[in-house]
Amino acid sequence: MADHDSEANRFSARASRYARVGANVGGVAARMAGAKLFGAKGGETPSNAAALAQALGGLKGPIMKVAQLLATVPDLLPPEYAAELQKLQADAPPMGAAFVKRRMMAELGPDWQKRFASFDLKPAAAASLGQVHKAVGLDGTPFACKLQYPDMQSAVEADLKQLEVAFALHRRLSSWLDTREIAKEIGARVREELDYEREAKHAVLYGNVLRDIEVVRVPAIHHDLSTKRLLTLGWLEGEKILNFADGPIETRNHLAQSMFKAWWHPFSRAAVIHGDPHLGNYTVFSEDGRPGGINLLDYGCVRIFHPRFVGGVVDLYRGLLTDDHSRIVHAYETWGFKNLNRELIDILNIWARFIYGPLLEDRTRTVADGVKPGEYGRRQAFAVHQALKERGPVTVPQEFVFMDRAAVGLGAVFLHLRSELNYHRLFEAEIDRFSLDELAVRQSEALAVAGLPDPL
């Protein structure tokens, strides 16, 4: 009874924190609106930003995932707020042992403990939607059991409604960016992350596509111990990638190449990309006492594209490489950008040349190429922002959102590692003899094996 009361109090406290944070965010939104409407800057102070971060940091529920996504949308939040939100970690207060037992019983039945040789009730990791427990199967196989927190569906839907309000406010106060497609994409991907049965299929897809890539490991899925809210994978031992940030350049380059393969090989072979290169979503495995490559751990935020979207990525790359204006226009049209003219294309190319920059130069270089890490992309984002404010609204196509997020996030990993690679040749190897028809066939086969719907 004491355990039950303790857990009830814990989740009552979490609910009250939601209410408190909601009030704080509402107040901040009002100050932001006032500052923008009256041309004032008083609401955009570092102290207010830190206070907001502190309020949100005390919550650490699904709203954190939405808050961190907000921080990646240019000009949606003042720079001070975005910077503070990006500092926040997605580690949630863990469920206690008694509650974990009840949650596992709900997913696997009253005799759930008999299905494991051992199950650690203390989580090995906690995130915004659930937590991971280490376990051992009856045959000695080590498991990672990802258990979703209770009532996440309603909590996420409440967060997404708040997101709609924030985006609507943004459209009224700042006309340069139409955020409706961004909101649709964020909503679709966050809802998918709640479905662990779908995540299991994503992992099967990645295991199939990366089966011949020795530097990337994908955990096995144990379907007999998985449900819609419990995902049991093979446990992959590994270290944090930042542990190697000050290692020898050969090690850092090897890990950067492994990360490049982990993201771009599935994209070029099956039109699928991992939309969240968060530091907690991969670890480094060792081989013969040395870093061997990357364990790719989390498959909640995966984006499956129509093959023509990949064709647009290749067309824009080759168009920028050869200064082929018609090919560049074709790429943007393929992605769904509307009302294109020379002025808008020139503005879009500022950001495109930043994203594609390391891929366009046939030489060994760092990803930032001399730019300070804290200023990486800031000048280009500011230039695009200013130009679009003068020109009027642009609608960012839905498919583009997580592709851009993945590219920026992957660039941040390369910044941490200070890797020095010929990114141009790495990318050329991935798109060698690229064919849209062949990609469509490969994707269809890979999705069928995984049991996922075909976008064609």
FENBEL-V250501 format. One record per pair of residues at least 4 apart in sequence whose ideal C-beta (glycine too) atoms are under 7 Angstrom apart, sorted by the first residue. I is the first residue (numbers start at 1). J is the second residue. If there is no record, write none. Layout:
BEGIN
<<I:J> <I:J>>
END
This chain:
BEGIN
<<1:5> <2:6> <3:7> <3:98> <4:8> <4:98> <5:9> <6:10> <6:96> <7:11> <7:96> <7:98> <7:99> <8:12> <9:13> <10:14> <10:96> <11:15> <12:16> <13:17> <14:18> <14:61> <15:19> <16:20> <17:21> <17:58> <17:59> <18:22> <18:59> <18:61> <19:23> <20:24> <21:25> <21:55> <21:56> <21:59> <21:63> <22:26> <23:27> <24:28> <24:52> <24:55> <25:29> <26:30> <27:31> <28:32> <28:52> <29:33> <29:166> <29:169> <30:34> <31:35> <31:43> <32:36> <32:43> <32:78> <33:37> <33:169> <33:173> <34:38> <34:40> <34:43> <35:40> <35:41> <35:42> <35:43> <35:44> <36:173> <37:173> <43:48> <44:78> <44:80> <45:49> <45:80> <46:50> <46:80> <47:51> <48:52> <49:53> <49:80> <49:81> <49:83> <49:84> <50:54> <50:84> <51:55> <52:56> <52:81> <52:84> <53:57> <53:84> <53:85> <53:87> <53:88> <54:58> <56:64> <56:67> <56:88> <57:88> <59:63> <59:64> <60:64> <60:90> <60:91> <60:92> <60:93> <61:92> <61:128> <61:155> <62:66> <62:128> <62:129> <62:152> <62:155> <62:156> <62:159> <63:67> <63:159> <64:68> <64:88> <64:90> <64:128> <65:69> <65:90> <65:128> <65:190> <66:70> <66:159> <66:160> <66:163> <66:190> <67:71> <67:85> <68:85> <68:86> <68:88> <68:90> <69:186> <70:76> <70:77> <70:85> <70:166> <71:77> <71:82> <71:85> <71:86> <72:405> <73:182> <74:381> <74:385> <75:174> <75:177> <75:385> <76:170> <77:81> <77:82> <79:83> <80:84> <81:85> <82:86> <83:87> <90:127> <90:128> <91:126> <91:127> <92:126> <92:127> <92:128> <94:123> <94:126> <94:131> <95:99> <95:100> <95:103> <95:131> <95:149> <96:100> <97:101> <97:121> <98:102> <99:103> <100:104> <100:121> <100:147> <101:105> <102:106> <103:107> <103:147> <103:150> <104:108> <104:112> <104:147> <105:109> <105:110> <105:112> <107:227> <107:229> <107:230> <108:112> <108:115> <108:225> <108:230> <113:119> <115:225> <116:135> <116:136> <116:137> <117:136> <117:137> <117:138> <117:140> <118:135> <118:136> <119:133> <119:135> <120:133> <120:134> <120:135> <123:131> <123:132> <123:133> <124:132> <124:133> <124:134> <125:131> <125:132> <126:131> <127:131> <129:148> <129:149> <129:152> <129:193> <129:194> <130:146> <130:147> <130:148> <130:149> <131:147> <132:144> <132:145> <132:146> <133:145> <133:147> <134:144> <134:235> <135:143> <135:145> <136:140> <136:142> <136:143> <137:141> <137:143> <141:234> <142:234> <142:235> <143:222> <143:232> <143:233> <143:234> <143:235> <144:219> <144:233> <144:235> <145:230> <145:232> <146:196> <146:231> <147:230> <148:152> <148:196> <148:229> <151:155> <152:156> <152:194> <153:157> <153:194> <154:158> <155:159> <156:160> <156:190> <156:191> <156:194> <157:161> <158:162> <159:163> <160:164> <160:187> <160:190> <161:165> <162:166> <163:167> <163:183> <163:186> <164:168> <164:183> <165:169> <166:170> <167:171> <167:179> <167:183> <168:172> <169:173> <170:174> <170:179> <171:178> <171:179> <175:392> <175:393> <176:388> <176:389> <176:392> <176:393> <177:388> <177:393> <177:394> <178:393> <178:394> <178:395> <179:183> <180:184> <181:185> <181:395> <181:396> <181:397> <181:398> <182:186> <182:396> <182:401> <183:187> <184:188> <184:398> <185:189> <185:398> <185:401> <185:402> <186:190> <186:401> <187:191> <188:192> <189:193> <189:275> <189:301> <189:303> <189:402> <192:198> <193:300> <193:301> <195:199> <195:228> <196:200> <196:226> <196:227> <196:228> <196:229> <196:230> <196:231> <197:228> <198:202> <199:203> <199:231> <199:299> <199:300> <200:204> <200:221> <200:223> <200:226> <200:231> <201:205> <201:450> <201:451> <201:452> <202:206> <202:299> <202:302> <203:207> <203:218> <203:219> <203:221> <203:233> <203:299> <204:208> <204:221> <204:449> <204:450> <205:209> <205:270> <205:272> <205:446> <205:447> <205:450> <205:452> <206:210> <206:218> <206:266> <206:296> <206:299> <207:211> <207:218> <208:446> <208:449> <208:450> <209:265> <209:266> <209:269> <209:270> <209:446> <210:216> <210:218> <210:265> <210:266> <213:261> <213:265> <214:293> <215:258> <215:261> <215:292> <215:293> <215:294> <216:258> <216:261> <216:262> <216:293> <216:294> <216:296> <217:236> <217:285> <217:293> <217:295> <217:296> <218:296> <219:233> <219:234> <219:236> <219:297> <220:233> <220:234> <221:226> <221:233> <222:226> <222:232> <222:233> <225:232> <226:230> <226:231> <226:232> <236:283> <236:285> <236:295> <236:297> <237:285> <238:283> <238:284> <238:285> <238:295> <239:243> <239:283> <239:284> <240:283> <241:255> <241:279> <241:282> <241:284> <242:279> <242:416> <244:251> <244:252> <244:255> <244:284> <244:291> <245:416> <245:417> <247:251> <247:252> <249:253> <249:420> <250:254> <251:255> <251:291> <252:256> <252:417> <252:418> <252:419> <253:257> <253:419> <253:420> <253:421> <254:258> <254:291> <255:259> <255:284> <255:291> <255:294> <255:417> <256:260> <256:414> <256:417> <256:419> <256:421> <257:261> <257:421> <257:426> <258:262> <258:293> <258:294> <259:263> <259:294> <259:410> <259:413> <260:264> <260:426> <261:265> <262:294> <262:296> <263:267> <263:273> <263:274> <263:277> <263:406> <263:410> <264:268> <264:427> <264:430> <265:269> <265:430> <266:270> <266:272> <266:273> <267:271> <267:272> <267:273> <267:310> <268:310> <268:430> <268:431> <269:442> <270:442> <270:443> <270:446> <271:304> <271:305> <271:306> <271:307> <271:309> <271:310> <271:439> <271:443> <272:302> <272:303> <272:304> <272:305> <273:303> <273:403> <273:406> <274:301> <274:302> <274:406> <275:301> <275:302> <275:303> <275:402> <275:405> <275:406> <276:281> <276:301> <276:409> <277:281> <277:406> <277:409> <277:410> <277:413> <281:297> <281:298> <282:294> <282:295> <282:296> <282:297> <283:295> <283:297> <284:291> <284:294> <285:292> <285:293> <285:295> <286:290> <286:291> <286:292> <287:292> <303:402> <304:452> <304:455> <305:309> <305:310> <305:399> <305:455> <306:455> <307:311> <307:436> <307:439> <307:440> <307:443> <308:312> <308:334> <308:436> <309:313> <309:335> <309:399> <310:314> <310:439> <311:315> <311:334> <311:436> <312:316> <312:331> <312:334> <312:335> <313:317> <314:318> <314:431> <314:434> <315:319> <315:327> <315:330> <315:331> <315:334> <316:320> <316:328> <316:331> <316:352> <317:321> <317:356> <317:359> <318:322> <318:324> <318:327> <319:324> <319:327> <319:328> <319:331> <320:328> <320:352> <320:353> <320:356> <320:360> <321:360> <324:328> <325:329> <326:330> <327:331> <328:332> <328:345> <328:349> <329:333> <329:340> <329:345> <330:334> <331:335> <332:337> <332:340> <332:345> <332:348> <333:337> <333:340> <335:397> <335:399> <335:400> <336:397> <336:399> <337:397> <338:395> <340:344> <340:345> <342:346> <343:347> <343:391> <344:348> <344:391> <344:394> <345:349> <347:384> <347:387> <347:388> <347:391> <348:352> <349:353> <350:354> <350:380> <350:383> <350:384> <351:355> <351:380> <351:384> <352:356> <353:357> <354:377> <354:380> <355:407> <356:360> <358:365> <358:367> <358:423> <359:423> <359:424> <359:427> <360:424> <361:365> <361:424> <362:422> <362:424> <362:425> <363:422> <364:420> <364:421> <364:422> <365:369> <365:420> <366:418> <366:419> <366:420> <367:411> <367:414> <367:415> <368:373> <368:376> <368:415> <371:375> <371:376> <373:415> <375:379> <376:415> <377:381> <377:408> <378:382> <379:383> <380:384> <381:385> <382:386> <383:387> <384:388> <385:389> <386:390> <387:391> <388:394> <396:400> <396:401> <399:403> <400:404> <401:405> <402:406> <403:407> <404:408> <405:409> <406:410> <407:411> <408:412> <410:414> <411:415> <412:416> <413:417> <414:419> <421:426> <422:426> <423:427> <424:428> <425:429> <427:431> <428:432> <435:439> <436:440> <437:441> <438:442> <439:443> <440:444> <440:456> <441:445> <442:446> <443:447> <444:448> <444:454> <444:456> <445:449> <446:450> <447:452> <447:454>>
END
